[in-house]
């Protein structure tokens, strides 16, 4: 799984319109994705059960993301889950 080829395009399509400036969580670069928000990290490399970004796109933490829009597909969620499980590399 590749950040550049698999993950960044998904976040750009579904998340960056909101998380690219207006809200205190920036999902538009690897560095900001991994550093999270002022409330803490949202991706913990290798730890899918504590990565709140994953829980948000699955709707396990409300409000589900992307906010007020159709959920990501199961395939898209699986890509992100695998990438985090494999260590969330900047590749
Ligand atoms: C329409 C605007 C919008 C879109 C699109 C959107 N978000 Fe959000 N997001 C928000 C808002 C607003 C909050 C704060 C909500 C709250 O906690 O009440 C938030 C909160 C979050 C949080 C929690 C932040 C934290 O510090 O705990 C995560 C994680 C998150 N979004 C991820 C995503 C992801 C991943 C996507 C794309 C799949 C996405 N969001 C798309 C508006 C959006």
Backbone and ligand atoms as CSV (ligand in chain L), in Angstrom:
chain,resi,resn,atom,element,x,y,z
A,1,UNK,N,N,0.854,-1.194,0.000
A,1,UNK,CA,C,0.000,0.000,0.000
A,1,UNK,C,C,0.890,1.244,0.000
A,2,UNK,N,N,0.522,2.222,-0.785
A,2,UNK,CA,C,1.375,3.398,-0.935
A,2,UNK,C,C,0.620,4.656,-0.517
A,3,UNK,N,N,1.247,5.462,0.338
A,3,UNK,CA,C,0.619,6.730,0.700
A,3,UNK,C,C,0.331,7.558,-0.552
A,4,UNK,N,N,1.377,7.719,-1.370
A,4,UNK,CA,C,1.242,8.616,-2.530
A,4,UNK,C,C,0.216,8.126,-3.534
A,5,UNK,N,N,0.243,6.821,-3.826
A,5,UNK,CA,C,-0.614,6.322,-4.903
A,5,UNK,C,C,-1.997,5.907,-4.435
A,6,UNK,N,N,-2.117,5.434,-3.206
A,6,UNK,CA,C,-3.406,4.912,-2.750
A,6,UNK,C,C,-4.129,5.846,-1.779
A,7,UNK,N,N,-3.405,6.363,-0.818
A,7,UNK,CA,C,-4.065,7.048,0.301
A,7,UNK,C,C,-4.300,8.531,0.015
A,8,UNK,N,N,-3.253,9.224,-0.437
A,8,UNK,CA,C,-3.397,10.664,-0.675
A,8,UNK,C,C,-4.549,10.983,-1.649
A,9,UNK,N,N,-4.699,10.234,-2.764
A,9,UNK,CA,C,-5.811,10.553,-3.671
A,9,UNK,C,C,-7.179,10.387,-3.012
A,10,UNK,N,N,-7.333,9.381,-2.136
A,10,UNK,CA,C,-8.617,9.185,-1.447
A,10,UNK,C,C,-8.915,10.343,-0.503
A,11,UNK,N,N,-7.901,10.752,0.248
A,11,UNK,CA,C,-8.120,11.847,1.196
A,11,UNK,C,C,-8.407,13.138,0.435
A,12,UNK,N,N,-7.725,13.301,-0.700
A,12,UNK,CA,C,-7.950,14.500,-1.497
A,12,UNK,C,C,-9.389,14.523,-2.006
A,13,UNK,N,N,-9.878,13.396,-2.454
A,13,UNK,CA,C,-11.219,13.320,-3.018
A,13,UNK,C,C,-12.296,13.559,-1.955
A,14,UNK,N,N,-12.142,12.967,-0.771
A,14,UNK,CA,C,-13.243,12.954,0.192
A,14,UNK,C,C,-13.049,13.846,1.417
A,15,UNK,N,N,-11.838,14.308,1.681
A,15,UNK,CA,C,-11.585,14.926,2.981
A,15,UNK,C,C,-10.998,16.328,2.903
A,16,UNK,N,N,-10.172,16.590,1.896
A,16,UNK,CA,C,-9.365,17.819,1.931
A,16,UNK,C,C,-10.195,19.079,1.726
A,17,UNK,N,N,-11.385,18.935,1.118
A,17,UNK,CA,C,-12.217,20.134,0.964
A,17,UNK,C,C,-12.515,20.751,2.323
A,18,UNK,N,N,-12.639,19.941,3.356
A,18,UNK,CA,C,-12.832,20.466,4.717
A,18,UNK,C,C,-11.516,20.468,5.497
A,19,UNK,N,N,-10.767,19.375,5.391
A,19,UNK,CA,C,-9.541,19.262,6.193
A,19,UNK,C,C,-8.320,19.736,5.407
A,20,UNK,N,N,-8.431,20.930,4.842
A,20,UNK,CA,C,-7.299,21.498,4.125
A,20,UNK,C,C,-7.082,22.923,4.555
A,21,UNK,N,N,-7.762,23.338,5.612
A,21,UNK,CA,C,-7.616,24.721,6.028
A,21,UNK,C,C,-8.587,25.142,7.115
A,22,UNK,N,N,-9.890,24.919,6.893
A,22,UNK,CA,C,-10.872,25.517,7.796
A,22,UNK,C,C,-10.910,24.870,9.175
A,23,UNK,N,N,-10.600,23.565,9.242
A,23,UNK,CA,C,-10.757,22.830,10.499
A,23,UNK,C,C,-9.360,22.478,11.010
A,24,UNK,N,N,-9.171,22.352,12.300
A,24,UNK,CA,C,-7.833,22.157,12.856
A,24,UNK,C,C,-7.265,20.771,12.654
A,25,UNK,N,N,-7.577,20.155,11.536
A,25,UNK,CA,C,-6.989,18.857,11.193
A,25,UNK,C,C,-6.725,18.914,9.703
A,26,UNK,N,N,-5.471,18.797,9.339
A,26,UNK,CA,C,-5.077,18.935,7.936
A,26,UNK,C,C,-4.734,17.558,7.390
A,27,UNK,N,N,-5.466,17.147,6.368
A,27,UNK,CA,C,-5.254,15.818,5.796
A,27,UNK,C,C,-4.643,15.924,4.407
A,28,UNK,N,N,-3.996,17.058,4.130
A,28,UNK,CA,C,-3.506,17.296,2.773
A,28,UNK,C,C,-2.026,16.995,2.588
A,29,UNK,N,N,-1.343,16.514,3.633
A,29,UNK,CA,C,0.040,16.074,3.431
A,29,UNK,C,C,0.327,14.950,4.420
A,30,UNK,N,N,1.356,14.167,4.129
A,30,UNK,CA,C,1.705,13.066,5.017
A,30,UNK,C,C,2.037,13.587,6.420
A,31,UNK,N,N,2.824,14.654,6.473
A,31,UNK,CA,C,3.245,15.185,7.770
A,31,UNK,C,C,2.078,15.601,8.647
A,32,UNK,N,N,1.123,16.320,8.064
A,32,UNK,CA,C,-0.005,16.777,8.875
A,32,UNK,C,C,-0.955,15.621,9.197
A,33,UNK,N,N,-1.097,14.681,8.269
A,33,UNK,CA,C,-1.940,13.501,8.534
A,33,UNK,C,C,-1.417,12.744,9.752
A,34,UNK,N,N,-0.098,12.577,9.814
A,34,UNK,CA,C,0.480,11.820,10.935
A,34,UNK,C,C,0.545,12.642,12.221
A,35,UNK,N,N,0.639,13.972,12.114
A,35,UNK,CA,C,0.732,14.731,13.364
A,35,UNK,C,C,-0.640,14.965,13.987
A,36,UNK,N,N,-1.715,14.840,13.197
A,36,UNK,CA,C,-3.053,14.909,13.780
A,36,UNK,C,C,-3.512,16.326,14.060
A,37,UNK,N,N,-4.361,16.472,15.063
A,37,UNK,CA,C,-4.944,17.768,15.382
A,37,UNK,C,C,-4.502,18.173,16.778
A,38,UNK,N,N,-5.021,19.306,17.235
A,38,UNK,CA,C,-4.666,19.736,18.590
A,38,UNK,C,C,-5.240,18.800,19.655
A,39,UNK,N,N,-6.202,17.943,19.256
A,39,UNK,CA,C,-6.728,16.945,20.204
A,39,UNK,C,C,-5.935,15.648,20.178
A,40,UNK,N,N,-4.985,15.564,19.276
A,40,UNK,CA,C,-4.148,14.368,19.268
A,40,UNK,C,C,-4.046,13.738,17.903
A,41,UNK,N,N,-3.383,12.583,17.894
A,41,UNK,CA,C,-3.136,11.901,16.638
A,41,UNK,C,C,-4.395,11.177,16.165
A,42,UNK,N,N,-4.542,11.068,14.863
A,42,UNK,CA,C,-5.685,10.365,14.287
A,42,UNK,C,C,-5.252,9.091,13.568
A,43,UNK,N,N,-3.952,8.970,13.277
A,43,UNK,CA,C,-3.396,7.752,12.684
A,43,UNK,C,C,-2.234,7.303,13.562
A,44,UNK,N,N,-2.333,6.078,14.082
A,44,UNK,CA,C,-1.240,5.494,14.853
A,44,UNK,C,C,-0.682,4.346,14.012
A,45,UNK,N,N,0.525,4.506,13.475
A,45,UNK,CA,C,1.056,3.483,12.577
A,45,UNK,C,C,1.015,2.092,13.204
A,46,UNK,N,N,0.468,1.114,12.484
A,46,UNK,CA,C,0.410,-0.265,12.947
A,46,UNK,C,C,-0.726,-0.563,13.901
A,47,UNK,N,N,-1.455,0.457,14.314
A,47,UNK,CA,C,-2.476,0.271,15.352
A,47,UNK,C,C,-3.848,0.704,14.827
A,48,UNK,N,N,-4.506,-0.207,14.102
A,48,UNK,CA,C,-5.785,0.167,13.490
A,48,UNK,C,C,-6.873,0.432,14.528
A,49,UNK,N,N,-6.810,-0.246,15.686
A,49,UNK,CA,C,-7.918,-0.049,16.625
A,49,UNK,C,C,-7.826,1.265,17.386
A,50,UNK,N,N,-6.665,1.919,17.364
A,50,UNK,CA,C,-6.577,3.224,18.019
A,50,UNK,C,C,-6.403,4.380,17.038
A,51,UNK,N,N,-6.572,4.105,15.768
A,51,UNK,CA,C,-6.473,5.171,14.767
A,51,UNK,C,C,-7.866,5.754,14.559
A,52,UNK,N,N,-8.111,6.934,15.137
A,52,UNK,CA,C,-9.477,7.470,15.116
A,52,UNK,C,C,-9.919,7.868,13.711
A,53,UNK,N,N,-8.963,8.125,12.817
A,53,UNK,CA,C,-9.364,8.415,11.437
A,53,UNK,C,C,-10.132,7.231,10.851
A,54,UNK,N,N,-9.622,6.024,11.119
A,54,UNK,CA,C,-10.278,4.815,10.620
A,54,UNK,C,C,-11.650,4.641,11.281
A,55,UNK,N,N,-11.707,4.878,12.583
A,55,UNK,CA,C,-12.986,4.741,13.282
A,55,UNK,C,C,-14.014,5.755,12.768
A,56,UNK,N,N,-13.523,6.937,12.374
A,56,UNK,CA,C,-14.430,7.958,11.820
A,56,UNK,C,C,-14.976,7.557,10.459
A,57,UNK,N,N,-14.122,6.987,9.594
A,57,UNK,CA,C,-14.657,6.651,8.267
A,57,UNK,C,C,-15.544,5.411,8.331
A,58,UNK,N,N,-15.372,4.586,9.380
A,58,UNK,CA,C,-16.266,3.435,9.568
A,58,UNK,C,C,-17.535,3.816,10.323
A,59,UNK,N,N,-17.566,4.992,10.913
A,59,UNK,CA,C,-18.728,5.400,11.691
A,59,UNK,C,C,-18.731,4.845,13.110
A,60,UNK,N,N,-17.591,4.283,13.560
A,60,UNK,CA,C,-17.508,3.770,14.932
A,60,UNK,C,C,-17.378,4.920,15.927
A,61,UNK,N,N,-16.873,6.049,15.446
A,61,UNK,CA,C,-16.907,7.280,16.232
A,61,UNK,C,C,-17.744,8.266,15.426
A,62,UNK,N,N,-18.694,8.890,16.100
A,62,UNK,CA,C,-19.556,9.873,15.441
A,62,UNK,C,C,-19.018,11.274,15.696
A,63,UNK,N,N,-19.228,12.260,14.809
A,63,UNK,CA,C,-19.861,12.059,13.510
A,63,UNK,C,C,-18.951,11.309,12.537
A,64,UNK,N,N,-19.602,10.455,11.712
A,64,UNK,CA,C,-18.858,9.727,10.701
A,64,UNK,C,C,-18.279,10.714,9.689
A,65,UNK,N,N,-17.127,10.333,9.117
A,65,UNK,CA,C,-16.493,11.139,8.076
A,65,UNK,C,C,-16.544,10.384,6.753
A,66,UNK,N,N,-16.634,11.062,5.605
A,66,UNK,CA,C,-16.771,12.505,5.452
A,66,UNK,C,C,-18.134,13.013,5.946
A,67,UNK,N,N,-18.058,14.076,6.717
A,67,UNK,CA,C,-19.236,14.656,7.367
A,67,UNK,C,C,-20.333,14.976,6.340
A,68,UNK,N,N,-21.554,14.529,6.620
A,68,UNK,CA,C,-22.726,14.860,5.785
A,68,UNK,C,C,-22.588,14.447,4.327
A,69,UNK,N,N,-21.733,13.482,4.048
A,69,UNK,CA,C,-21.579,12.999,2.673
A,69,UNK,C,C,-21.638,11.481,2.695
A,70,UNK,N,N,-21.837,10.846,1.542
A,70,UNK,CA,C,-21.872,9.376,1.522
A,70,UNK,C,C,-20.568,8.800,2.064
A,71,UNK,N,N,-20.632,7.659,2.734
A,71,UNK,CA,C,-19.402,7.084,3.283
A,71,UNK,C,C,-18.476,6.639,2.161
A,72,UNK,N,N,-17.215,6.465,2.532
A,72,UNK,CA,C,-16.262,5.884,1.606
A,72,UNK,C,C,-16.707,4.447,1.329
A,73,UNK,N,N,-16.280,3.890,0.179
A,73,UNK,CA,C,-16.659,2.515,-0.146
A,73,UNK,C,C,-15.886,1.555,0.763
A,74,UNK,N,N,-16.392,0.330,0.851
A,74,UNK,CA,C,-15.693,-0.674,1.674
A,74,UNK,C,C,-14.280,-0.900,1.154
A,75,UNK,N,N,-14.095,-0.858,-0.164
A,75,UNK,CA,C,-12.754,-1.019,-0.733
A,75,UNK,C,C,-11.831,0.110,-0.306
A,76,UNK,N,N,-12.350,1.328,-0.310
A,76,UNK,CA,C,-11.526,2.476,0.078
A,76,UNK,C,C,-11.152,2.384,1.560
A,77,UNK,N,N,-12.126,2.004,2.381
A,77,UNK,CA,C,-11.851,1.867,3.813
A,77,UNK,C,C,-10.806,0.774,4.035
A,78,UNK,N,N,-10.923,-0.329,3.275
A,78,UNK,CA,C,-9.966,-1.431,3.419
A,78,UNK,C,C,-8.552,-0.986,3.033
A,79,UNK,N,N,-8.438,-0.161,2.009
A,79,UNK,CA,C,-7.112,0.348,1.603
A,79,UNK,C,C,-6.467,1.120,2.748
A,80,UNK,N,N,-7.243,2.018,3.340
A,80,UNK,CA,C,-6.707,2.851,4.420
A,80,UNK,C,C,-6.364,1.982,5.628
A,81,UNK,N,N,-7.226,1.005,5.926
A,81,UNK,CA,C,-6.976,0.130,7.067
A,81,UNK,C,C,-5.676,-0.666,6.851
A,82,UNK,N,N,-5.500,-1.193,5.642
A,82,UNK,CA,C,-4.291,-1.971,5.361
A,82,UNK,C,C,-3.047,-1.090,5.458
A,83,UNK,N,N,-3.134,0.098,4.917
A,83,UNK,CA,C,-1.989,1.016,4.956
A,83,UNK,C,C,-1.590,1.315,6.413
A,84,UNK,N,N,-2.566,1.552,7.266
A,84,UNK,CA,C,-2.258,1.820,8.680
A,84,UNK,C,C,-1.668,0.565,9.326
A,85,UNK,N,N,-2.271,-0.597,9.045
A,85,UNK,CA,C,-1.781,-1.838,9.658
A,85,UNK,C,C,-0.336,-2.115,9.244
A,86,UNK,N,N,-0.012,-1.783,7.985
A,86,UNK,CA,C,1.351,-2.020,7.486
A,86,UNK,C,C,2.350,-0.975,7.970
A,87,UNK,N,N,1.891,-0.036,8.800
A,87,UNK,CA,C,2.835,0.907,9.396
A,87,UNK,C,C,2.716,2.337,8.914
A,88,UNK,N,N,1.698,2.630,8.074
A,88,UNK,CA,C,1.428,4.003,7.626
A,88,UNK,C,C,2.684,4.700,7.108
A,89,UNK,N,N,3.363,4.031,6.195
A,89,UNK,CA,C,4.627,4.565,5.691
A,89,UNK,C,C,4.415,5.731,4.739
A,90,UNK,N,N,5.421,6.583,4.652
A,90,UNK,CA,C,5.430,7.691,3.704
A,90,UNK,C,C,6.063,7.200,2.410
A,91,UNK,N,N,5.293,6.399,1.675
A,91,UNK,CA,C,5.890,5.744,0.508
A,91,UNK,C,C,5.146,6.087,-0.774
L,1,LIG,C1,C,-17.925,18.593,5.047
L,1,LIG,C2,C,-16.706,18.801,5.819
L,1,LIG,C3,C,-15.897,17.568,6.193
L,1,LIG,C4,C,-15.466,16.563,5.382
L,1,LIG,C5,C,-15.694,16.385,3.873
L,1,LIG,C6,C,-14.673,15.691,6.221
L,1,LIG,N1,N,-14.642,16.158,7.494
L,1,LIG,FE1,FE,-13.644,15.306,9.075
L,1,LIG,N2,N,-14.406,16.737,10.336
L,1,LIG,C7,C,-15.218,17.770,9.949
L,1,LIG,C8,C,-15.623,18.496,11.155
L,1,LIG,C9,C,-16.537,19.723,11.157
L,1,LIG,C10,C,-15.000,17.847,12.244
L,1,LIG,C11,C,-15.156,18.160,13.733
L,1,LIG,C12,C,-16.399,17.356,14.112
L,1,LIG,C13,C,-16.642,17.123,15.550
L,1,LIG,O1,O,-15.812,16.502,16.210
L,1,LIG,O2,O,-17.726,17.509,15.997
L,1,LIG,C14,C,-14.243,16.752,11.700
L,1,LIG,C15,C,-13.496,15.885,12.474
L,1,LIG,C16,C,-12.705,14.864,11.965
L,1,LIG,C17,C,-11.848,14.015,12.740
L,1,LIG,C18,C,-11.625,14.117,14.239
L,1,LIG,C19,C,-10.523,15.087,14.515
L,1,LIG,C20,C,-9.864,14.851,15.864
L,1,LIG,O3,O,-8.963,15.599,16.185
L,1,LIG,O4,O,-10.240,13.912,16.563
L,1,LIG,C21,C,-11.262,13.127,11.891
L,1,LIG,C22,C,-10.265,12.042,12.234
L,1,LIG,C23,C,-11.770,13.434,10.577
L,1,LIG,N3,N,-12.635,14.482,10.637
L,1,LIG,C24,C,-11.410,12.750,9.447
L,1,LIG,C25,C,-11.974,12.953,8.197
L,1,LIG,C26,C,-11.673,12.136,7.041
L,1,LIG,C27,C,-10.706,10.969,7.016
L,1,LIG,C28,C,-12.423,12.637,6.009
L,1,LIG,C29,C,-12.521,12.086,4.609
L,1,LIG,C30,C,-12.936,10.700,4.502
L,1,LIG,C31,C,-13.176,13.768,6.518
L,1,LIG,N4,N,-12.873,13.934,7.847
L,1,LIG,C32,C,-14.034,14.550,5.757
L,1,LIG,C33,C,-15.597,18.087,8.664
L,1,LIG,C34,C,-15.383,17.307,7.533
